[in-house]
Amino acid sequence: MLPSHRLARINELANKAKIEPLTSAEKREQQELRAEYLQAFRSRFKTQLHSITVVDEEGHDVTPEKLKKSKARHKKN
């Protein structure tokens, strides 16, 4: 998760962009912050997916093979 001051800065730049044009330095900062946010989000989402096991009504593991392979690769790293 990004620190709250980084999220606040993302929102500050977004709000400013609605009112007036951002400088080139602010645009670059905004892009970097957004990239950092997306990387953190994707990482947390993958971790959450790796904790999921799909089970049918009879209790059998029906987790998709693609997810099982991804879990196995994640454990090796």
HTML snippet that shows the backbone in 3Dmol.js (N, CA, C, O; Angstrom):
<script src="https://3Dmol.org/build/3Dmol-min.js"></script>
<div id="view" style="width:600px;height:400px;position:relative"></div>
<script>
const pdb = `
ATOM      1  N   MET A   1       0.844  -1.181   0.000  1.00  0.00           N
ATOM      2  CA  MET A   1       0.000   0.000   0.000  1.00  0.00           C
ATOM      3  C   MET A   1       0.886   1.239   0.000  1.00  0.00           C
ATOM      4  O   MET A   1       1.910   1.296   0.681  1.00  0.00           O
ATOM      5  N   LEU A   2       0.478   2.198  -0.758  1.00  0.00           N
ATOM      6  CA  LEU A   2       1.215   3.459  -0.785  1.00  0.00           C
ATOM      7  C   LEU A   2       0.962   4.236   0.504  1.00  0.00           C
ATOM      8  O   LEU A   2      -0.133   4.184   1.064  1.00  0.00           O
ATOM      9  N   PRO A   3       1.975   4.952   0.967  1.00  0.00           N
ATOM     10  CA  PRO A   3       1.762   5.801   2.142  1.00  0.00           C
ATOM     11  C   PRO A   3       0.670   6.835   1.858  1.00  0.00           C
ATOM     12  O   PRO A   3       0.466   7.240   0.714  1.00  0.00           O
ATOM     13  N   SER A   4      -0.010   7.243   2.894  1.00  0.00           N
ATOM     14  CA  SER A   4      -1.140   8.160   2.718  1.00  0.00           C
ATOM     15  C   SER A   4      -0.721   9.492   2.101  1.00  0.00           C
ATOM     16  O   SER A   4      -1.500  10.104   1.371  1.00  0.00           O
ATOM     17  N   HIS A   5       0.490   9.946   2.381  1.00  0.00           N
ATOM     18  CA  HIS A   5       0.925  11.216   1.789  1.00  0.00           C
ATOM     19  C   HIS A   5       1.117  11.095   0.277  1.00  0.00           C
ATOM     20  O   HIS A   5       0.946  12.076  -0.446  1.00  0.00           O
ATOM     21  N   ARG A   6       1.473   9.898  -0.208  1.00  0.00           N
ATOM     22  CA  ARG A   6       1.618   9.682  -1.659  1.00  0.00           C
ATOM     23  C   ARG A   6       0.238   9.667  -2.321  1.00  0.00           C
ATOM     24  O   ARG A   6       0.053  10.241  -3.394  1.00  0.00           O
ATOM     25  N   LEU A   7      -0.723   9.009  -1.678  1.00  0.00           N
ATOM     26  CA  LEU A   7      -2.094   8.997  -2.212  1.00  0.00           C
ATOM     27  C   LEU A   7      -2.687  10.401  -2.212  1.00  0.00           C
ATOM     28  O   LEU A   7      -3.376  10.793  -3.153  1.00  0.00           O
ATOM     29  N   ALA A   8      -2.414  11.145  -1.159  1.00  0.00           N
ATOM     30  CA  ALA A   8      -2.911  12.519  -1.086  1.00  0.00           C
ATOM     31  C   ALA A   8      -2.328  13.357  -2.220  1.00  0.00           C
ATOM     32  O   ALA A   8      -3.016  14.205  -2.788  1.00  0.00           O
ATOM     33  N   ARG A   9      -1.074  13.119  -2.542  1.00  0.00           N
ATOM     34  CA  ARG A   9      -0.437  13.876  -3.631  1.00  0.00           C
ATOM     35  C   ARG A   9      -1.057  13.502  -4.981  1.00  0.00           C
ATOM     36  O   ARG A   9      -1.252  14.372  -5.830  1.00  0.00           O
ATOM     37  N   ILE A  10      -1.366  12.228  -5.184  1.00  0.00           N
ATOM     38  CA  ILE A  10      -2.044  11.800  -6.417  1.00  0.00           C
ATOM     39  C   ILE A  10      -3.357  12.560  -6.562  1.00  0.00           C
ATOM     40  O   ILE A  10      -3.656  13.099  -7.627  1.00  0.00           O
ATOM     41  N   ASN A  11      -4.131  12.600  -5.493  1.00  0.00           N
ATOM     42  CA  ASN A  11      -5.424  13.296  -5.520  1.00  0.00           C
ATOM     43  C   ASN A  11      -5.258  14.801  -5.697  1.00  0.00           C
ATOM     44  O   ASN A  11      -6.039  15.443  -6.401  1.00  0.00           O
ATOM     45  N   GLU A  12      -4.248  15.350  -5.062  1.00  0.00           N
ATOM     46  CA  GLU A  12      -3.984  16.785  -5.187  1.00  0.00           C
ATOM     47  C   GLU A  12      -3.682  17.158  -6.644  1.00  0.00           C
ATOM     48  O   GLU A  12      -4.199  18.150  -7.158  1.00  0.00           O
ATOM     49  N   LEU A  13      -2.848  16.363  -7.294  1.00  0.00           N
ATOM     50  CA  LEU A  13      -2.509  16.636  -8.692  1.00  0.00           C
ATOM     51  C   LEU A  13      -3.716  16.435  -9.605  1.00  0.00           C
ATOM     52  O   LEU A  13      -3.906  17.190 -10.558  1.00  0.00           O
ATOM     53  N   ALA A  14      -4.526  15.428  -9.319  1.00  0.00           N
ATOM     54  CA  ALA A  14      -5.725  15.186 -10.130  1.00  0.00           C
ATOM     55  C   ALA A  14      -6.697  16.353 -10.010  1.00  0.00           C
ATOM     56  O   ALA A  14      -7.264  16.797 -11.008  1.00  0.00           O
ATOM     57  N   ASN A  15      -6.889  16.845  -8.800  1.00  0.00           N
ATOM     58  CA  ASN A  15      -7.792  17.982  -8.591  1.00  0.00           C
ATOM     59  C   ASN A  15      -7.251  19.251  -9.242  1.00  0.00           C
ATOM     60  O   ASN A  15      -8.007  20.029  -9.824  1.00  0.00           O
ATOM     61  N   LYS A  16      -5.958  19.451  -9.141  1.00  0.00           N
ATOM     62  CA  LYS A  16      -5.352  20.632  -9.755  1.00  0.00           C
ATOM     63  C   LYS A  16      -5.507  20.579 -11.277  1.00  0.00           C
ATOM     64  O   LYS A  16      -5.764  21.601 -11.913  1.00  0.00           O
ATOM     65  N   ALA A  17      -5.351  19.385 -11.857  1.00  0.00           N
ATOM     66  CA  ALA A  17      -5.460  19.228 -13.311  1.00  0.00           C
ATOM     67  C   ALA A  17      -6.862  19.561 -13.807  1.00  0.00           C
ATOM     68  O   ALA A  17      -7.035  19.960 -14.958  1.00  0.00           O
ATOM     69  N   LYS A  18      -7.856  19.401 -12.952  1.00  0.00           N
ATOM     70  CA  LYS A  18      -9.231  19.749 -13.331  1.00  0.00           C
ATOM     71  C   LYS A  18      -9.422  21.264 -13.395  1.00  0.00           C
ATOM     72  O   LYS A  18     -10.269  21.759 -14.138  1.00  0.00           O
ATOM     73  N   ILE A  19      -8.639  21.982 -12.623  1.00  0.00           N
ATOM     74  CA  ILE A  19      -8.787  23.434 -12.515  1.00  0.00           C
ATOM     75  C   ILE A  19      -7.866  24.177 -13.484  1.00  0.00           C
ATOM     76  O   ILE A  19      -8.269  25.139 -14.138  1.00  0.00           O
ATOM     77  N   GLU A  20      -6.632  23.710 -13.556  1.00  0.00           N
ATOM     78  CA  GLU A  20      -5.642  24.385 -14.401  1.00  0.00           C
ATOM     79  C   GLU A  20      -4.662  23.354 -14.954  1.00  0.00           C
ATOM     80  O   GLU A  20      -4.535  22.263 -14.398  1.00  0.00           O
ATOM     81  N   PRO A  21      -3.978  23.683 -16.029  1.00  0.00           N
ATOM     82  CA  PRO A  21      -3.010  22.738 -16.598  1.00  0.00           C
ATOM     83  C   PRO A  21      -1.840  22.487 -15.638  1.00  0.00           C
ATOM     84  O   PRO A  21      -1.395  23.387 -14.926  1.00  0.00           O
ATOM     85  N   LEU A  22      -1.362  21.255 -15.640  1.00  0.00           N
ATOM     86  CA  LEU A  22      -0.202  20.915 -14.821  1.00  0.00           C
ATOM     87  C   LEU A  22       1.073  21.295 -15.572  1.00  0.00           C
ATOM     88  O   LEU A  22       1.110  21.301 -16.802  1.00  0.00           O
ATOM     89  N   THR A  23       2.101  21.606 -14.814  1.00  0.00           N
ATOM     90  CA  THR A  23       3.399  21.865 -15.435  1.00  0.00           C
ATOM     91  C   THR A  23       3.975  20.532 -15.898  1.00  0.00           C
ATOM     92  O   THR A  23       3.476  19.474 -15.516  1.00  0.00           O
ATOM     93  N   SER A  24       5.006  20.577 -16.706  1.00  0.00           N
ATOM     94  CA  SER A  24       5.604  19.327 -17.184  1.00  0.00           C
ATOM     95  C   SER A  24       6.183  18.521 -16.018  1.00  0.00           C
ATOM     96  O   SER A  24       6.123  17.291 -16.030  1.00  0.00           O
ATOM     97  N   ALA A  25       6.732  19.190 -15.028  1.00  0.00           N
ATOM     98  CA  ALA A  25       7.262  18.494 -13.849  1.00  0.00           C
ATOM     99  C   ALA A  25       6.134  17.825 -13.066  1.00  0.00           C
ATOM    100  O   ALA A  25       6.290  16.703 -12.584  1.00  0.00           O
ATOM    101  N   GLU A  26       5.008  18.508 -12.940  1.00  0.00           N
ATOM    102  CA  GLU A  26       3.857  17.930 -12.230  1.00  0.00           C
ATOM    103  C   GLU A  26       3.277  16.755 -13.007  1.00  0.00           C
ATOM    104  O   GLU A  26       2.877  15.756 -12.408  1.00  0.00           O
ATOM    105  N   LYS A  27       3.227  16.861 -14.317  1.00  0.00           N
ATOM    106  CA  LYS A  27       2.729  15.747 -15.135  1.00  0.00           C
ATOM    107  C   LYS A  27       3.619  14.526 -14.970  1.00  0.00           C
ATOM    108  O   LYS A  27       3.130  13.404 -14.841  1.00  0.00           O
ATOM    109  N   ARG A  28       4.932  14.750 -14.977  1.00  0.00           N
ATOM    110  CA  ARG A  28       5.881  13.654 -14.805  1.00  0.00           C
ATOM    111  C   ARG A  28       5.702  13.020 -13.421  1.00  0.00           C
ATOM    112  O   ARG A  28       5.690  11.796 -13.291  1.00  0.00           O
ATOM    113  N   GLU A  29       5.566  13.856 -12.396  1.00  0.00           N
ATOM    114  CA  GLU A  29       5.348  13.355 -11.034  1.00  0.00           C
ATOM    115  C   GLU A  29       4.053  12.553 -10.964  1.00  0.00           C
ATOM    116  O   GLU A  29       4.007  11.494 -10.338  1.00  0.00           O
ATOM    117  N   GLN A  30       3.005  13.058 -11.605  1.00  0.00           N
ATOM    118  CA  GLN A  30       1.714  12.375 -11.608  1.00  0.00           C
ATOM    119  C   GLN A  30       1.833  11.001 -12.262  1.00  0.00           C
ATOM    120  O   GLN A  30       1.287  10.022 -11.754  1.00  0.00           O
ATOM    121  N   GLN A  31       2.542  10.926 -13.384  1.00  0.00           N
ATOM    122  CA  GLN A  31       2.730   9.647 -14.065  1.00  0.00           C
ATOM    123  C   GLN A  31       3.506   8.665 -13.193  1.00  0.00           C
ATOM    124  O   GLN A  31       3.166   7.484 -13.126  1.00  0.00           O
ATOM    125  N   GLU A  32       4.550   9.156 -12.525  1.00  0.00           N
ATOM    126  CA  GLU A  32       5.347   8.296 -11.649  1.00  0.00           C
ATOM    127  C   GLU A  32       4.523   7.790 -10.468  1.00  0.00           C
ATOM    128  O   GLU A  32       4.602   6.617 -10.104  1.00  0.00           O
ATOM    129  N   LEU A  33       3.739   8.676  -9.877  1.00  0.00           N
ATOM    130  CA  LEU A  33       2.897   8.280  -8.744  1.00  0.00           C
ATOM    131  C   LEU A  33       1.840   7.265  -9.170  1.00  0.00           C
ATOM    132  O   LEU A  33       1.580   6.296  -8.458  1.00  0.00           O
ATOM    133  N   ARG A  34       1.237   7.491 -10.327  1.00  0.00           N
ATOM    134  CA  ARG A  34       0.231   6.551 -10.827  1.00  0.00           C
ATOM    135  C   ARG A  34       0.852   5.188 -11.105  1.00  0.00           C
ATOM    136  O   ARG A  34       0.257   4.159 -10.783  1.00  0.00           O
ATOM    137  N   ALA A  35       2.047   5.173 -11.702  1.00  0.00           N
ATOM    138  CA  ALA A  35       2.730   3.907 -11.975  1.00  0.00           C
ATOM    139  C   ALA A  35       3.043   3.174 -10.674  1.00  0.00           C
ATOM    140  O   ALA A  35       2.869   1.959 -10.583  1.00  0.00           O
ATOM    141  N   GLU A  36       3.503   3.912  -9.674  1.00  0.00           N
ATOM    142  CA  GLU A  36       3.797   3.327  -8.365  1.00  0.00           C
ATOM    143  C   GLU A  36       2.528   2.751  -7.733  1.00  0.00           C
ATOM    144  O   GLU A  36       2.547   1.659  -7.167  1.00  0.00           O
ATOM    145  N   TYR A  37       1.430   3.498  -7.837  1.00  0.00           N
ATOM    146  CA  TYR A  37       0.150   3.041  -7.289  1.00  0.00           C
ATOM    147  C   TYR A  37      -0.310   1.763  -7.987  1.00  0.00           C
ATOM    148  O   TYR A  37      -0.723   0.810  -7.327  1.00  0.00           O
ATOM    149  N   LEU A  38      -0.242   1.740  -9.315  1.00  0.00           N
ATOM    150  CA  LEU A  38      -0.680   0.557 -10.057  1.00  0.00           C
ATOM    151  C   LEU A  38       0.176  -0.659  -9.734  1.00  0.00           C
ATOM    152  O   LEU A  38      -0.345  -1.769  -9.621  1.00  0.00           O
ATOM    153  N   GLN A  39       1.471  -0.467  -9.587  1.00  0.00           N
ATOM    154  CA  GLN A  39       2.353  -1.574  -9.244  1.00  0.00           C
ATOM    155  C   GLN A  39       1.975  -2.151  -7.878  1.00  0.00           C
ATOM    156  O   GLN A  39       1.907  -3.369  -7.716  1.00  0.00           O
ATOM    157  N   ALA A  40       1.734  -1.289  -6.907  1.00  0.00           N
ATOM    158  CA  ALA A  40       1.345  -1.743  -5.569  1.00  0.00           C
ATOM    159  C   ALA A  40      -0.007  -2.444  -5.607  1.00  0.00           C
ATOM    160  O   ALA A  40      -0.191  -3.476  -4.961  1.00  0.00           O
ATOM    161  N   PHE A  41      -0.953  -1.887  -6.361  1.00  0.00           N
ATOM    162  CA  PHE A  41      -2.285  -2.480  -6.469  1.00  0.00           C
ATOM    163  C   PHE A  41      -2.205  -3.874  -7.084  1.00  0.00           C
ATOM    164  O   PHE A  41      -2.798  -4.819  -6.564  1.00  0.00           O
ATOM    165  N   ARG A  42      -1.474  -4.003  -8.184  1.00  0.00           N
ATOM    166  CA  ARG A  42      -1.359  -5.298  -8.864  1.00  0.00           C
ATOM    167  C   ARG A  42      -0.686  -6.332  -7.980  1.00  0.00           C
ATOM    168  O   ARG A  42      -1.076  -7.500  -7.976  1.00  0.00           O
ATOM    169  N   SER A  43       0.313  -5.913  -7.240  1.00  0.00           N
ATOM    170  CA  SER A  43       1.011  -6.822  -6.338  1.00  0.00           C
ATOM    171  C   SER A  43       0.072  -7.344  -5.249  1.00  0.00           C
ATOM    172  O   SER A  43       0.043  -8.542  -4.967  1.00  0.00           O
ATOM    173  N   ARG A  44      -0.690  -6.439  -4.641  1.00  0.00           N
ATOM    174  CA  ARG A  44      -1.654  -6.861  -3.605  1.00  0.00           C
ATOM    175  C   ARG A  44      -2.732  -7.759  -4.194  1.00  0.00           C
ATOM    176  O   ARG A  44      -3.153  -8.728  -3.561  1.00  0.00           O
ATOM    177  N   PHE A  45      -3.179  -7.438  -5.400  1.00  0.00           N
ATOM    178  CA  PHE A  45      -4.233  -8.226  -6.037  1.00  0.00           C
ATOM    179  C   PHE A  45      -3.740  -9.643  -6.333  1.00  0.00           C
ATOM    180  O   PHE A  45      -4.468 -10.608  -6.102  1.00  0.00           O
ATOM    181  N   LYS A  46      -2.515  -9.778  -6.840  1.00  0.00           N
ATOM    182  CA  LYS A  46      -1.955 -11.110  -7.105  1.00  0.00           C
ATOM    183  C   LYS A  46      -1.838 -11.911  -5.815  1.00  0.00           C
ATOM    184  O   LYS A  46      -2.144 -13.103  -5.786  1.00  0.00           O
ATOM    185  N   THR A  47      -1.394 -11.253  -4.751  1.00  0.00           N
ATOM    186  CA  THR A  47      -1.279 -11.930  -3.463  1.00  0.00           C
ATOM    187  C   THR A  47      -2.643 -12.430  -3.005  1.00  0.00           C
ATOM    188  O   THR A  47      -2.765 -13.541  -2.488  1.00  0.00           O
ATOM    189  N   GLN A  48      -3.657 -11.614  -3.196  1.00  0.00           N
ATOM    190  CA  GLN A  48      -5.009 -12.010  -2.813  1.00  0.00           C
ATOM    191  C   GLN A  48      -5.491 -13.188  -3.662  1.00  0.00           C
ATOM    192  O   GLN A  48      -6.090 -14.125  -3.134  1.00  0.00           O
ATOM    193  N   LEU A  49      -5.235 -13.147  -4.961  1.00  0.00           N
ATOM    194  CA  LEU A  49      -5.643 -14.251  -5.831  1.00  0.00           C
ATOM    195  C   LEU A  49      -4.951 -15.552  -5.446  1.00  0.00           C
ATOM    196  O   LEU A  49      -5.557 -16.622  -5.512  1.00  0.00           O
ATOM    197  N   HIS A  50      -3.692 -15.466  -5.046  1.00  0.00           N
ATOM    198  CA  HIS A  50      -2.955 -16.670  -4.683  1.00  0.00           C
ATOM    199  C   HIS A  50      -3.469 -17.302  -3.393  1.00  0.00           C
ATOM    200  O   HIS A  50      -3.132 -18.447  -3.093  1.00  0.00           O
ATOM    201  N   SER A  51      -4.262 -16.588  -2.640  1.00  0.00           N
ATOM    202  CA  SER A  51      -4.813 -17.151  -1.408  1.00  0.00           C
ATOM    203  C   SER A  51      -6.180 -17.797  -1.632  1.00  0.00           C
ATOM    204  O   SER A  51      -6.784 -18.313  -0.691  1.00  0.00           O
ATOM    205  N   ILE A  52      -6.669 -17.772  -2.870  1.00  0.00           N
ATOM    206  CA  ILE A  52      -8.008 -18.286  -3.176  1.00  0.00           C
ATOM    207  C   ILE A  52      -7.941 -19.727  -3.671  1.00  0.00           C
ATOM    208  O   ILE A  52      -7.087 -20.078  -4.485  1.00  0.00           O
ATOM    209  N   THR A  53      -8.845 -20.546  -3.173  1.00  0.00           N
ATOM    210  CA  THR A  53      -9.054 -21.894  -3.683  1.00  0.00           C
ATOM    211  C   THR A  53     -10.529 -22.016  -4.021  1.00  0.00           C
ATOM    212  O   THR A  53     -11.393 -21.710  -3.199  1.00  0.00           O
ATOM    213  N   VAL A  54     -10.812 -22.468  -5.244  1.00  0.00           N
ATOM    214  CA  VAL A  54     -12.198 -22.602  -5.691  1.00  0.00           C
ATOM    215  C   VAL A  54     -12.655 -24.029  -5.407  1.00  0.00           C
ATOM    216  O   VAL A  54     -11.991 -24.992  -5.791  1.00  0.00           O
ATOM    217  N   VAL A  55     -13.803 -24.156  -4.728  1.00  0.00           N
ATOM    218  CA  VAL A  55     -14.328 -25.465  -4.339  1.00  0.00           C
ATOM    219  C   VAL A  55     -15.761 -25.580  -4.843  1.00  0.00           C
ATOM    220  O   VAL A  55     -16.546 -24.640  -4.717  1.00  0.00           O
ATOM    221  N   ASP A  56     -16.105 -26.750  -5.421  1.00  0.00           N
ATOM    222  CA  ASP A  56     -17.478 -26.946  -5.897  1.00  0.00           C
ATOM    223  C   ASP A  56     -18.380 -27.381  -4.746  1.00  0.00           C
ATOM    224  O   ASP A  56     -17.938 -27.478  -3.601  1.00  0.00           O
ATOM    225  N   GLU A  57     -19.654 -27.642  -5.062  1.00  0.00           N
ATOM    226  CA  GLU A  57     -20.643 -27.991  -4.033  1.00  0.00           C
ATOM    227  C   GLU A  57     -20.285 -29.267  -3.279  1.00  0.00           C
ATOM    228  O   GLU A  57     -20.687 -29.446  -2.130  1.00  0.00           O
ATOM    229  N   GLU A  58     -19.530 -30.154  -3.926  1.00  0.00           N
ATOM    230  CA  GLU A  58     -19.172 -31.433  -3.301  1.00  0.00           C
ATOM    231  C   GLU A  58     -17.849 -31.365  -2.539  1.00  0.00           C
ATOM    232  O   GLU A  58     -17.397 -32.363  -1.979  1.00  0.00           O
ATOM    233  N   GLY A  59     -17.241 -30.199  -2.522  1.00  0.00           N
ATOM    234  CA  GLY A  59     -16.007 -30.033  -1.774  1.00  0.00           C
ATOM    235  C   GLY A  59     -14.740 -30.318  -2.556  1.00  0.00           C
ATOM    236  O   GLY A  59     -13.655 -30.357  -1.976  1.00  0.00           O
ATOM    237  N   HIS A  60     -14.856 -30.517  -3.867  1.00  0.00           N
ATOM    238  CA  HIS A  60     -13.683 -30.796  -4.692  1.00  0.00           C
ATOM    239  C   HIS A  60     -13.007 -29.492  -5.118  1.00  0.00           C
ATOM    240  O   HIS A  60     -13.664 -28.496  -5.421  1.00  0.00           O
ATOM    241  N   ASP A  61     -11.696 -29.532  -5.129  1.00  0.00           N
ATOM    242  CA  ASP A  61     -10.920 -28.363  -5.563  1.00  0.00           C
ATOM    243  C   ASP A  61     -11.052 -28.219  -7.081  1.00  0.00           C
ATOM    244  O   ASP A  61     -10.615 -29.091  -7.831  1.00  0.00           O
ATOM    245  N   VAL A  62     -11.647 -27.130  -7.523  1.00  0.00           N
ATOM    246  CA  VAL A  62     -11.822 -26.870  -8.956  1.00  0.00           C
ATOM    247  C   VAL A  62     -11.127 -25.556  -9.349  1.00  0.00           C
ATOM    248  O   VAL A  62     -11.551 -24.852 -10.266  1.00  0.00           O
ATOM    249  N   THR A  63     -10.056 -25.260  -8.627  1.00  0.00           N
ATOM    250  CA  THR A  63      -9.288 -24.057  -8.930  1.00  0.00           C
ATOM    251  C   THR A  63      -8.743 -24.170 -10.353  1.00  0.00           C
ATOM    252  O   THR A  63      -8.189 -25.208 -10.713  1.00  0.00           O
ATOM    253  N   PRO A  64      -8.888 -23.133 -11.162  1.00  0.00           N
ATOM    254  CA  PRO A  64      -8.374 -23.180 -12.535  1.00  0.00           C
ATOM    255  C   PRO A  64      -6.872 -23.492 -12.568  1.00  0.00           C
ATOM    256  O   PRO A  64      -6.116 -23.033 -11.712  1.00  0.00           O
ATOM    257  N   GLU A  65      -6.455 -24.270 -13.556  1.00  0.00           N
ATOM    258  CA  GLU A  65      -5.052 -24.669 -13.681  1.00  0.00           C
ATOM    259  C   GLU A  65      -4.125 -23.462 -13.784  1.00  0.00           C
ATOM    260  O   GLU A  65      -3.025 -23.469 -13.231  1.00  0.00           O
ATOM    261  N   LYS A  66      -4.566 -22.441 -14.483  1.00  0.00           N
ATOM    262  CA  LYS A  66      -3.736 -21.248 -14.642  1.00  0.00           C
ATOM    263  C   LYS A  66      -3.418 -20.633 -13.278  1.00  0.00           C
ATOM    264  O   LYS A  66      -2.294 -20.188 -13.043  1.00  0.00           O
ATOM    265  N   LEU A  67      -4.394 -20.607 -12.388  1.00  0.00           N
ATOM    266  CA  LEU A  67      -4.178 -20.059 -11.051  1.00  0.00           C
ATOM    267  C   LEU A  67      -3.272 -20.978 -10.238  1.00  0.00           C
ATOM    268  O   LEU A  67      -2.416 -20.501  -9.493  1.00  0.00           O
ATOM    269  N   LYS A  68      -3.453 -22.291 -10.373  1.00  0.00           N
ATOM    270  CA  LYS A  68      -2.590 -23.235  -9.654  1.00  0.00           C
ATOM    271  C   LYS A  68      -1.133 -23.068 -10.074  1.00  0.00           C
ATOM    272  O   LYS A  68      -0.234 -23.085  -9.233  1.00  0.00           O
ATOM    273  N   LYS A  69      -0.901 -22.907 -11.385  1.00  0.00           N
ATOM    274  CA  LYS A  69       0.465 -22.723 -11.883  1.00  0.00           C
ATOM    275  C   LYS A  69       1.047 -21.410 -11.376  1.00  0.00           C
ATOM    276  O   LYS A  69       2.222 -21.340 -11.016  1.00  0.00           O
ATOM    277  N   SER A  70       0.228 -20.388 -11.350  1.00  0.00           N
ATOM    278  CA  SER A  70       0.685 -19.087 -10.864  1.00  0.00           C
ATOM    279  C   SER A  70       1.050 -19.174  -9.383  1.00  0.00           C
ATOM    280  O   SER A  70       2.044 -18.588  -8.953  1.00  0.00           O
ATOM    281  N   LYS A  71       0.254 -19.899  -8.605  1.00  0.00           N
ATOM    282  CA  LYS A  71       0.548 -20.082  -7.181  1.00  0.00           C
ATOM    283  C   LYS A  71       1.880 -20.805  -7.007  1.00  0.00           C
ATOM    284  O   LYS A  71       2.689 -20.434  -6.157  1.00  0.00           O
ATOM    285  N   ALA A  72       2.102 -21.846  -7.821  1.00  0.00           N
ATOM    286  CA  ALA A  72       3.339 -22.619  -7.724  1.00  0.00           C
ATOM    287  C   ALA A  72       4.553 -21.752  -8.063  1.00  0.00           C
ATOM    288  O   ALA A  72       5.575 -21.824  -7.381  1.00  0.00           O
ATOM    289  N   ARG A  73       4.444 -20.940  -9.106  1.00  0.00           N
ATOM    290  CA  ARG A  73       5.545 -20.044  -9.476  1.00  0.00           C
ATOM    291  C   ARG A  73       5.797 -19.024  -8.371  1.00  0.00           C
ATOM    292  O   ARG A  73       6.943 -18.684  -8.077  1.00  0.00           O
ATOM    293  N   HIS A  74       4.728 -18.545  -7.767  1.00  0.00           N
ATOM    294  CA  HIS A  74       4.841 -17.536  -6.708  1.00  0.00           C
ATOM    295  C   HIS A  74       5.553 -18.122  -5.486  1.00  0.00           C
ATOM    296  O   HIS A  74       6.346 -17.433  -4.844  1.00  0.00           O
ATOM    297  N   LYS A  75       5.277 -19.379  -5.161  1.00  0.00           N
ATOM    298  CA  LYS A  75       5.905 -20.015  -4.000  1.00  0.00           C
ATOM    299  C   LYS A  75       7.398 -20.220  -4.217  1.00  0.00           C
ATOM    300  O   LYS A  75       8.177 -20.156  -3.266  1.00  0.00           O
ATOM    301  N   LYS A  76       7.810 -20.470  -5.478  1.00  0.00           N
ATOM    302  CA  LYS A  76       9.228 -20.672  -5.780  1.00  0.00           C
ATOM    303  C   LYS A  76      10.022 -19.389  -5.594  1.00  0.00           C
ATOM    304  O   LYS A  76      11.199 -19.425  -5.236  1.00  0.00           O
ATOM    305  N   ASN A  77       9.381 -18.270  -5.836  1.00  0.00           N
ATOM    306  CA  ASN A  77      10.080 -16.979  -5.731  1.00  0.00           C
ATOM    307  C   ASN A  77      10.058 -16.556  -4.324  1.00  0.00           C
ATOM    308  O   ASN A  77      10.587 -15.495  -3.991  1.00  0.00           O
TER     309      ASN A  77
END
`;
const viewer = $3Dmol.createViewer("view");
viewer.addModel(pdb, "pdb");
viewer.setStyle({}, {cartoon: {color: "spectrum"}});
viewer.zoomTo();
viewer.render();
</script>
